[in-house]
């Protein structure tokens, strides 16, 4: 039976209030709520947890679709604060939180990806990388190397921005100034365009000194690159429309298995949590 207009209007449209309303029922109290950063995260994690006992929700805190790690942490904290018996966890990207403080701790019931973000966690698995190579062969190896170069350079700039609190707006980055759509290759001055986001505060030499100072060259590129950057430039370097961003991401999601997930530190942490809380949500 279709919902009445009244019930439709009164039903919460944000994650926090939706969970709080559900927790008023016996089923809601028995359910383990898993709050993640974005809708892409929901697509991935829904495949990795048992839907009979858990629900994965995108972390919107108002009536918009905005998510992000701050909302994840806030929702988990507020729900735990209001409903003592709630079973709720949050999963967020590690981001660059460990760059300055390798011993950084996260709030209670908050778990983080092994690598910089969800996309890099997927790409690290042999299952995903082998499927992508097979799918996009023979273009893949060269295209991936190009995309990784750009994503690493941008990653260093993002870390620089993170450490020195410069509030650089990376949305100003024009892909057309980095990637030449006519020749299907990087512009010669693409690095200078990236650096220009900082309004001449930083030069390429400054960035190299920064990388040496913080020994960023010792870190895995999985912790340096931002997944969105890597996939975006991989799709451009692969040229053909069939290798667009959405297609690449979907291929990654569908080739990432529960077995891949079981090898991560994230899985191990949640496994311990479910044992302590007497629940079973991992497949």
VEXVEX-862915 format. One record per residue: residue number from 1; residue in one letter; x, y, z of N, C-alpha, C, O in turn. Coordinates in steps of 0.1 Angstrom, whole numbers. Example, Ala and Ser with C-alpha at 12.3 -4.5 7.8 and 13.67 -1.06 7.14 Angstrom:
REM VEXVEX-862915
     n   res     n.x     n.y     n.z    ca.x    ca.y    ca.z     c.x     c.y     c.z     o.x     o.y     o.z
     1     A     132     -57      78     123     -45      78     132     -33      78     142     -33      85
     2     S     128     -22      71     137     -11      71     129       0      79     134      11      80
REM end
This chain:
REM VEXVEX-862915
     n   res     n.x     n.y     n.z    ca.x    ca.y    ca.z     c.x     c.y     c.z     o.x     o.y     o.z
     1     X       9     -12       0       0       0       0       9      12       0      18      13       8
     2     X       6      22      -9      14      34      -9      14      41       4       4      41      11
     3     X      25      48       8      25      55      20      16      68      19      15      73       8
     4     X      10      72      30       2      84      30      11      96      29      23      95      32
     5     X       5     107      25      13     119      23      19     123      37      30     128      38
     6     X      11     121      48      15     125      61      27     117      65      37     123      70
     7     X      27     104      63      38      96      68      51      99      59      62      98      64
     8     X      49     102      46      60     105      38      67     118      42      79     119      43
     9     X      59     128      46      64     141      51      72     139      64      82     145      66
    10     X      66     130      73      72     129      86      84     120      87      92     120      96
    11     X      86     112      76      97     102      77     111     110      75     112     118      66
    12     X     120     108      84     133     115      83     140     112      70     140     101      65
    13     X     146     123      65     154     121      52     169     122      55     177     122      45
    14     X     173     123      67     188     123      70     191     111      78     182     105      85
    15     X     203     107      78     208      94      84     206      93      99     201      84     104
    16     X     210     104     105     209     104     120     195     102     125     193      93     133
    17     X     186     110     120     172     109     125     165      96     120     157      91     127
    18     X     169      91     108     164      79     103     167      67     113     159      59     116
    19     X     180      67     117     185      56     126     178      58     139     173      48     145
    20     X     177      70     145     171      72     158     157      67     158     152      62     167
    21     X     149      70     147     136      66     146     135      50     145     126      44     152
    22     X     144      44     138     144      30     136     147      23     150     142      12     152
    23     X     155      29     158     159      23     171     148      23     181     149      17     192
    24     X     136      29     177     125      28     186     117      15     185     109      11     193
    25     X     122       7     175     115      -6     173     124     -18     177     137     -16     177
    26     X     119     -29     180     127     -41     184     137     -45     173     149     -48     176
    27     X     132     -44     160     141     -48     149     153     -38     148     164     -42     145
    28     X     150     -25     150     160     -15     149     171     -16     159     182     -14     156
    29     X     167     -20     171     176     -22     182     185     -34     179     197     -34     183
    30     X     180     -45     173     188     -57     170     197     -54     158     207     -62     156
    31     X     194     -45     150     202     -42     137     215     -35     141     215     -27     149
    32     X     226     -39     134     238     -32     134     238     -21     123     237     -24     111
    33     X     240      -9     127     240       2     118     254       6     114     262       8     123
    34     X     257       6     101     270       9      96     270      22      88     264      23      77
    35     X     276      33      93     275      46      87     288      48      80     299      47      85
    36     X     287      52      67     299      54      58     298      68      52     288      74      52
    37     X     309      72      46     310      86      41     301      90      30     294     100      31
    38     X     300      81      19     293      86       8     285      74       1     285      63       6
    39     X     278      78      -9     269      68     -16     278      57     -23     274      46     -24
    40     X     290      61     -28     299      51     -34     303      41     -23     304      29     -26
    41     X     305      46     -11     309      37       0     298      27       3     300      15       6
    42     X     285      31       3     274      22       5     274      11      -5     272      -1      -2
    43     X     277      15     -18     277       5     -29     287      -6     -26     285     -18     -29
    44     X     299      -2     -20     309     -12     -17     306     -20      -5     306     -33      -5
    45     X     303     -13       6     302     -20      19     289     -29      20     289     -38      28
    46     X     279     -25      13     267     -34      13     270     -48       8     263     -58      12
    47     X     280     -49       0     284     -63      -5     293     -70       5     295     -82       3
    48     X     298     -64      15     307     -70      24     302     -73      38     309     -80      46
    49     X     289     -69      40     283     -72      53     270     -80      51     264     -79      41
    50     X     267     -87      62     255     -95      61     242     -87      62     240     -81      73
    51     X     234     -86      52     222     -77      52     211     -82      61     202     -75      64
    52     X     212     -94      65     202     -99      75     203     -93      88     194     -92      96
    53     X     215     -88      92     218     -83     105     223     -68     105     225     -63     116
    54     X     225     -63      94     231     -49      93     225     -41      82     220     -46      72
    55     X     226     -28      84     222     -18      73     233      -8      72     238      -2      81
    56     X     237      -6      59     248       4      56     241      17      52     232      17      43
    57     X     245      28      58     238      41      55     249      52      52     260      52      58
    58     X     245      60      42     254      72      39     252      83      49     241      86      53
    59     X     263      89      53     263      98      64     258     112      61     266     122      62
    60     X     245     113      58     239     127      56     234     131      70     228     123      77
    61     X     237     144      74     233     148      87     222     159      87     216     161      97
    62     X     221     165      75     209     174      73     201     168      62     202     156      59
    63     X     193     176      55     185     170      44     192     171      31     185     169      20
    64     X     205     173      30     212     173      18     219     159      16     217     150      25
    65     X     226     157       6     233     145       3     247     145       8     255     136       6
    66     X     251     156      15     265     157      19     269     146      29     261     142      38
    67     X     281     141      28     286     131      37     299     135      43     300     146      49
    68     X     309     126      42     322     129      48     325     123      61     315     120      69
    69     X     337     123      65     341     116      77     336     123      90     333     116     100
    70     X     335     136      89     330     143     101     316     140     104     312     138     116
    71     X     308     138      94     294     134      96     293     120     101     285     116     110
    72     X     302     111      96     303      97     101     305      97     116     298      91     124
    73     X     315     104     120     319     105     135     308     111     143     305     106     154
    74     X     302     122     138     292     129     145     279     120     147     273     119     158
    75     X     275     113     136     263     105     137     265      94     147     256      91     155
    76     X     276      87     146     279      76     155     279      81     170     273      74     179
    77     X     285      92     172     286      97     186     272     101     191     269      98     202
    78     X     264     108     183     251     113     187     241     101     189     234     101     199
    79     X     242      92     180     233      80     182     236      72     195     228      69     203
    80     X     249      70     197     254      63     209     250      71     221     247      65     232
    81     X     251      84     220     248      92     232     233      92     236     229      94     247
    82     X     224      90     226     210      91     228     204      77     231     194      76     238
    83     X     209      67     225     204      53     226     215      44     231     223      40     224
    84     X     215      41     244     225      33     250     227      20     244     239      15     243
    85     X     216      13     240     217       0     235     219      -1     220     219     -12     214
    86     X     221      10     213     223      10     199     236       3     195     246       4     201
    87     X     235      -4     184     247     -11     178     250      -3     165     244      -5     155
    88     X     260       6     166     263      14     155     278      16     154     285      19     164
    89     X     283      15     142     297      18     139     298      27     127     289      29     119
    90     X     310      34     125     312      42     114     325      37     107     335      33     113
    91     X     325      38      94     337      35      86     341      47      78     332      52      70
    92     X     353      52      79     357      64      72     370      62      65     378      52      69
    93     X     374      70      56     387      70      49     397      74      59     395      83      68
    94     X     409      68      58     420      72      67     425      86      63     430      93      72
    95     X     424      90      50     428     103      45     443     104      49     451      95      47
    96     X     447     117      53     461     119      57     462     121      72     472     127      76
    97     X     453     115      79     454     116      94     466     110     100     470     115     111
    98     X     473     101      94     484      94     100     498     100      95     508      95      99
    99     X     497     110      86     509     116      81     518     122      92     530     119      93
   100     X     512     130     100     519     137     111     520     129     123     529     130     131
   101     X     510     121     126     509     113     138     505      98     135     494      95     134
   102     X     516      90     133     513      76     130     506      69     141     500      58     139
   103     X     505      75     153     498      68     165     485      75     167     479      73     178
   104     X     480      82     157     467      89     159     456      79     163     456      68     158
   105     X     447      83     171     436      74     176     423      80     170     422      92     169
   106     X     413      72     168     400      76     163     390      74     173     391      66     182
   107     X     378      81     172     368      80     182     363      65     183     365      57     174
   108     X     356      62     194     351      49     197     341      45     186     333      53     181
   109     X     342      32     182     333      26     172     335      32     158     327      31     149
   110     X     347      39     156     350      44     142     362      36     137     372      35     143
   111     X     360      31     125     370      23     118     375      29     106     367      36      99
   112     X     387      27     102     393      34      90     398      24      80     402      13      83
   113     X     399      29      67     404      21      57     419      19      59     426      27      65
   114     X     424       8      54     439       5      55     447      16      47     457      20      52
   115     X     442      20      36     449      29      27     443      43      28     434      45      36
   116     X     447      52      20     443      66      21     428      67      20     422      75      27
   117     X     421      59      11     407      60      10     401      46       5     409      37       2
   118     X     388      46       3     382      34      -1     387      29     -14     389      17     -16
   119     X     388      38     -24     392      34     -37     406      28     -38     408      19     -45
   120     X     415      33     -30     428      28     -29     428      14     -22     436       5     -25
   121     X     419      12     -12     418      -1      -6     414     -11     -16     419     -22     -16
   122     X     405      -7     -25     400     -17     -36     412     -19     -46     414     -31     -49
   123     X     419      -9     -50     429     -10     -60     441     -19     -55     448     -25     -63
   124     X     443     -19     -42     454     -26     -36     452     -41     -38     462     -49     -39
   125     X     440     -46     -39     437     -60     -40     441     -66     -54     439     -59     -64
   126     X     447     -77     -54     451     -84     -67     439     -87     -75     440     -86     -88
   127     X     428     -90     -69     415     -92     -77     412     -81     -86     409     -82     -97
   128     X     412     -69     -80     407     -57     -87     418     -53     -98     414     -50    -109
   129     X     430     -53     -94     441     -49    -103     441     -58    -115     443     -54    -127
   130     X     440     -71    -113     441     -81    -124     429     -79    -133     430     -81    -146
   131     X     417     -77    -128     405     -75    -136     406     -62    -145     402     -63    -156
   132     X     411     -52    -139     413     -39    -146     423     -41    -158     420     -36    -169
   133     X     434     -48    -155     444     -50    -165     438     -58    -177     440     -55    -188
   134     X     431     -68    -174     425     -77    -184     414     -69    -192     414     -70    -204
   135     X     406     -61    -185     395     -54    -191     401     -43    -201     395     -41    -212
   136     X     411     -36    -197     415     -24    -204     428     -27    -212     434     -17    -217
   137     X     433     -39    -213     445     -43    -220     442     -40    -235     431     -42    -240
   138     X     453     -34    -242     467     -32    -239     470     -18    -234     481     -14    -232
   139     X     459     -10    -231     461       4    -228     464       6    -213     469      16    -209
   140     X     461      -4    -205     461      -2    -190     474       2    -184     474      12    -177
   141     X     484      -5    -186     497      -3    -179     502      11    -181     506      18    -171
   142     X     503      16    -193     507      30    -195     498      40    -190     502      50    -184
   143     X     485      38    -192     475      47    -187     475      48    -171     474      59    -166
   144     X     477      36    -165     477      36    -150     490      44    -145     489      51    -135
   145     X     501      42    -152     513      49    -148     512      64    -149     516      71    -140
   146     X     505      68    -159     503      83    -161     494      88    -150     496      98    -144
   147     X     483      81    -148     473      85    -138     479      85    -124     477      94    -116
   148     X     488      75    -121     495      75    -108     504      87    -106     505      92     -95
   149     X     511      91    -117     520     102    -116     513     115    -112     517     122    -103
   150     X     501     117    -119     493     129    -116     487     128    -102     488     138     -94
   151     X     482     117     -98     476     115     -85     486     116     -74     482     122     -63
   152     X     498     112     -76     508     113     -65     512     127     -64     514     132     -53
   153     X     514     135     -75     518     149     -74     507     157     -67     510     165     -58
   154     X     494     154     -71     483     161     -64     483     156     -49     479     164     -41
   155     X     486     144     -47     486     139     -33     496     147     -24     493     150     -13
   156     X     508     149     -30     518     157     -22     512     171     -19     514     176      -8
   157     X     506     177     -29     500     190     -27     489     190     -17     488     199      -9
   158     X     481     179     -17     470     178      -7     476     177       7     470     182      16
   159     X     487     169       8     493     167      21     499     181      26     498     184      38
   160     X     506     188      17     511     201      19     501     210      25     502     217      35
   161     X     489     210      18     478     218      22     473     214      36     469     223      44
   162     X     473     201      38     468     195      51     477     199      62     472     203      73
   163     X     490     198      60     499     201      71     500     216      74     501     220      86
   164     X     500     224      64     502     239      66     489     246      67     489     259      67
   165     X     478     239      67     464     245      68     462     257      59     458     268      63
   166     X     465     255      46     464     266      37     450     268      30     447     278      24
   167     X     441     258      33     427     259      28     427     261      13     418     269       8
   168     X     435     254       6     435     255      -9     423     248     -14     419     237     -10
   169     X     416     255     -24     404     249     -30     408     241     -42     410     247     -53
   170     X     408     228     -41     412     219     -52     401     218     -62     403     213     -73
   171     X     389     223     -59     379     223     -69     382     233     -81     376     233     -91
   172     X     392     242     -78     396     251     -89     404     245     -99     407     251    -110
   173     X     408     233     -97     417     225    -106     410     223    -119     399     216    -119
   174     X     415     227    -130     409     225    -143     416     213    -150     428     214    -154
   175     X     409     203    -152     414     191    -158     419     193    -172     429     188    -176
   176     X     413     203    -179     417     206    -193     431     212    -193     437     212    -204
   177     X     435     218    -182     449     224    -181     459     213    -178     471     216    -178
   178     X     455     201    -174     464     190    -171     464     180    -182     475     176    -186
   179     X     452     177    -187     451     167    -197     447     172    -211     436     179    -211
   180     X     454     170    -221     451     175    -235     442     165    -242     446     154    -245
   181     X     429     168    -243     419     159    -249     422     157    -264     417     147    -269
   182     X     429     166    -270     431     164    -285     443     154    -287     442     146    -296
   183     X     453     156    -279     465     147    -282     465     135    -272     473     125    -274
   184     X     456     135    -263     454     124    -253     467     121    -245     472     110    -244
   185     X     472     132    -240     484     132    -232     485     143    -222     477     153    -223
   186     X     494     143    -213     495     154    -203     501     166    -210     509     165    -219
   187     X     496     178    -206     502     191    -210     516     191    -205     519     186    -194
   188     X     525     198    -212     539     199    -207     540     207    -194     548     203    -186
   189     X     531     216    -192     531     224    -180     521     220    -169     516     229    -161
   190     X     517     208    -169     506     204    -160     509     206    -145     500     209    -137
   191     X     522     203    -142     526     205    -128     525     220    -124     521     223    -112
   192     X     529     229    -133     528     243    -129     513     247    -127     510     255    -119
   193     X     504     241    -135     490     244    -133     485     240    -119     478     247    -112
   194     X     489     228    -115     486     223    -102     491     232     -91     484     235     -81
   195     X     504     236     -92     510     245     -83     503     258     -82     504     265     -71
   196     X     498     263     -93     491     276     -94     479     277     -84     475     288     -81
   197     X     474     266     -80     463     266     -71     467     273     -58     458     278     -50
   198     X     480     273     -55     485     279     -42     489     294     -44     495     300     -36
   199     X     485     299     -56     487     314     -58     502     318     -56     505     328     -50
   200     X     511     309     -62     525     312     -62     532     311     -48     543     316     -46
   201     X     525     305     -39     531     304     -25     541     292     -25     550     293     -17
   202     X     539     283     -34     548     271     -35     553     268     -49     546     269     -58
   203     X     566     265     -50     572     261     -62     574     246     -63     572     240     -53
   204     X     578     241     -74     581     227     -75     593     223     -66     593     212     -60
   205     X     603     232     -65     614     230     -56     610     229     -42     615     221     -34
   206     X     601     238     -38     595     238     -24     588     225     -21     590     219     -11
   207     X     581     220     -31     574     207     -29     583     196     -27     581     187     -19
   208     X     594     196     -35     604     185     -34     611     186     -20     613     175     -14
   209     X     614     198     -15     619     199      -2     610     194       9     614     187      18
   210     X     597     197       7     586     193      16     586     177      16     585     171      27
   211     X     586     171       5     585     156       4     597     150      11     596     140      18
   212     X     609     156       9     621     151      16     620     153      31     623     144      39
   213     X     615     165      35     614     168      50     606     158      57     609     154      68
   214     X     594     155      51     585     146      58     586     131      53     578     123      57
   215     X     597     129      45     600     115      41     588     108      34     585      97      36
   216     X     580     116      27     568     111      20     572     101      10     564      92       6
   217     X     584     101       5     589      91      -5     589      77       1     590      67      -6
   218     X     590      76      14     590      63      21     576      57      22     575      45      25
   219     X     566      65      20     552      60      21     548      53       8     552      56      -3
   220     X     538      44      10     532      38      -2     524      48     -10     518      57      -4
   221     X     524      46     -23     516      56     -31     501      54     -28     493      62     -30
   222     X     497      42     -22     484      40     -18     479      49      -7     467      51      -4
   223     X     489      55       1     486      64      11     488      79       7     484      88      14
   224     X     494      81      -5     496      94     -10     485      98     -20     480     110     -18
   225     X     481      90     -29     471      93     -39     457      94     -33     454      87     -23
   226     X     449     103     -39     435     103     -36     428      95     -47     430      97     -59
   227     X     420      86     -43     414      76     -52     406      83     -63     407      79     -75
   228     X     399      94     -60     391     101     -70     400     106     -81     397     106     -93
   229     X     412     112     -77     421     117     -87     426     106     -96     427     108    -108
   230     X     430      95     -90     436      84     -97     426      79    -108     430      77    -119
   231     X     414      76    -104     404      71    -113     400      81    -124     399      77    -135
   232     X     400      93    -120     396     104    -130     406     104    -141     403     104    -153
   233     X     419     104    -138     430     105    -148     432      92    -155     437      91    -166
   234     X     429      81    -148     430      68    -155     419      67    -166     422      62    -177
   235     X     407      72    -163     397      72    -173     400      81    -185     397      77    -197
   236     X     407      92    -183     412     100    -194     423      94    -202     422      94    -214
   237     X     432      88    -195     443      81    -202     439      69    -210     446      65    -220
   238     X     428      63    -206     423      51    -213     415      55    -225     412      46    -234
   239     X     412      68    -226     407      74    -239     393      70    -242     384      79    -243
   240     X     390      57    -243     377      53    -249     366      55    -238     368      54    -226
   241     X     354      59    -243     343      62    -235     339      50    -226     334      52    -215
   242     X     341      38    -230     337      27    -222     345      26    -209     341      19    -200
   243     X     356      33    -209     365      34    -197     362      47    -189     372      52    -184
   244     X     350      51    -188     347      63    -181     348      61    -166     349      49    -161
   245     X     347      71    -158     349      70    -143     340      60    -137     344      51    -130
   246     X     327      61    -140     317      53    -134     319      38    -138     318      29    -129
   247     X     323      36    -150     325      22    -155     337      16    -147     337       4    -143
   248     X     348      24    -146     360      19    -138     356      16    -124     360       5    -119
   249     X     349      25    -117     346      23    -103     337      11    -102     339       3     -93
   250     X     327       9    -110     318      -3    -110     326     -16    -112     323     -26    -105
   251     X     336     -15    -121     344     -27    -123     352     -30    -110     354     -42    -107
   252     X     357     -20    -104     365     -22     -91     356     -28     -81     360     -38     -74
   253     X     344     -23     -79     335     -27     -69     331     -42     -71     331     -50     -62
   254     X     327     -45     -83     323     -58     -86     333     -69     -86     330     -81     -84
   255     X     346     -65     -87     357     -75     -87     363     -76     -73     372     -85     -71
   256     X     359     -67     -63     364     -68     -50     356     -78     -42     344     -77     -41
   257     X     362     -88     -36     355     -99     -30     355     -98     -14     363     -91      -9
   258     X     347    -106      -8     347    -107       6     361    -113      11     366    -109      21
   259     X     366    -121       3     380    -127       6     390    -116       6     399    -116      14
   260     X     389    -107      -4     399     -95      -4     397     -87       9     407     -83      15
   261     X     385     -84      12     382     -76      24     387     -83      37     392     -76      46
   262     X     386     -96      37     390    -104      49     405    -103      52     410    -106      63
   263     X     413     -98      42     427     -97      44     432     -83      49     443     -81      52
   264     X     422     -74      52     425     -60      56     425     -59      71     419     -67      78
   265     X     432     -48      75     432     -45      89     418     -40      93     414     -42     105
   266     X     411     -33      84     398     -29      87     388     -40      91     381     -40     100
   267     X     389     -51      83     381     -63      86     385     -69     100     376     -72     107
   268     X     398     -69     103     402     -75     115     397     -67     127     393     -72     137
   269     X     397     -54     126     392     -45     136     377     -47     139     372     -48     150
   270     X     369     -48     128     355     -50     129     352     -64     134     342     -66     141
   271     X     360     -73     130     358     -87     135     359     -87     151     351     -94     157
   272     X     369     -80     156     371     -79     170     359     -72     177     354     -77     187
   273     X     354     -62     170     343     -54     176     330     -63     176     323     -62     186
   274     X     328     -70     166     315     -78     166     316     -89     176     306     -93     182
   275     X     328     -95     179     329    -105     189     326     -99     203     320    -105     211
   276     X     331     -87     206     329     -80     219     314     -77     221     309     -78     232
   277     X     308     -73     210     294     -69     210     284     -80     207     272     -78     206
   278     X     289     -92     206     280    -104     204     271    -103     192     259    -106     193
   279     X     276     -98     181     269     -97     168     277    -104     157     289    -107     159
   280     X     270    -107     146     277    -113     135     273    -106     122     262    -109     117
   281     X     281     -97     117     277     -89     105     287     -91      93     283     -88      82
   282     X     298     -97      96     308     -99      85     305    -112      78     301    -122      84
   283     X     306    -112      65     303    -124      57     314    -134      57     314    -144      51
REM end
